[in-house]
Amino acid sequence: MQFYADGHAQVVLNRRMSPILRTALVAALAAATLAGCGDRVPTDPAAKSTATPSATPTDTDVLTGDVPPSGGPRPSASRTSPVASVPSACGLVGEADLTAVTGGVVTLTFPSPPSEQSGTNVLTGASSTCRRPVRSSWTDSGGNAALGGTVVVVLQSGGADLYFPVRVGDPVTGLGDEAMSRGVRLYIRLGTGLLILEVGIGSPTPDPAATELAWAKQLAPIALHKLGR
């Protein structure tokens, strides 16, 4: 057996060995060589890694959870933590207020108590929504008539930027910081928040929708006064 610089050994077989002994020795040396080299993987310096790099997390808006498009603008940072609560919307317009505003046109009754829903989210901030069932009746040339309806009052601490500056609607002056109407709804900006009034009370007037909006405009100063505005 001879040893070389790389640590390998070469066996010089004696020709005088018996064939059986030579065969056994060659088999043993082959097995030893395979055992020592089986875990070795040839390294190709030019080979490039095909492993897929782990994805880098994209920035996620901490408020909405939305992932902005690549290269696109992030959602507005002006929406910070919403206000925890707002006054009850049901306390802004009461039965007496509605009776006073609609008096002389219809007679109101209130078949059931109002319902209030409150909550908080990123778009509206804290909000309170009051739905008050009403029933209006009157007597005209056709006799007695009555209609059921609902008065809706919404107060929220955020969301004014969804409506103002006015893009779709009719500007209304003299109420809050800004105001506008869309159909029969009246929107009043209060800083970053909103007061929304919708007076769904039927009447015998030639244009009931215009009458409902006029009543909302009369109720607005009452509600704003209760808010200290």
JOPE-V683796 format. One line per field, one symbol per residue. ss: DSSP state (A for helix, B for strand, O for the rest). Layout:
BEGIN
ss = ???
END
This chain:
BEGIN
ss = OBBOOOOOBBOOOOOOOOAAAAAAAAAAAAAAAAAAAOOOOOOOOOOOOOOOOOOOOOOBOOOOOOBOOOOOOOOOOOOOOOOOOOOOAAAOOOAAAAAAAAOOOOBBBOOOOOBBBBBBBOOOBBBBBBBBBBBBBBBBOOBBBBBBBBBBBBBBOOOAAAOOOOOOOBBOOOOOOBBBBBOOBBBBBBOOBBBBBBBBOOOOOOOAAAAAAAAAAAAAAAAAAAOOO
END
